[in-house]
Amino acid sequence: MIIGVAVAAVLIVVGLVLLGNWSQGKAEPVDVSSLATIGDADAPVTIIEYSDFG
């Protein structure tokens, strides 16, 4: 019983580590030279990320 719980805990931790590594991939540049744009190309940008853990 205790060994089964320990094995399950290890599998959960390994799964969380692997999932965490996937979400930290490098961003690829996007070519926007052909898109219509307004404003200064060097304007500051704020990125807000929303998530739901429920």
Beta strands, then each sheet from edge to edge (+ up, - down):
end
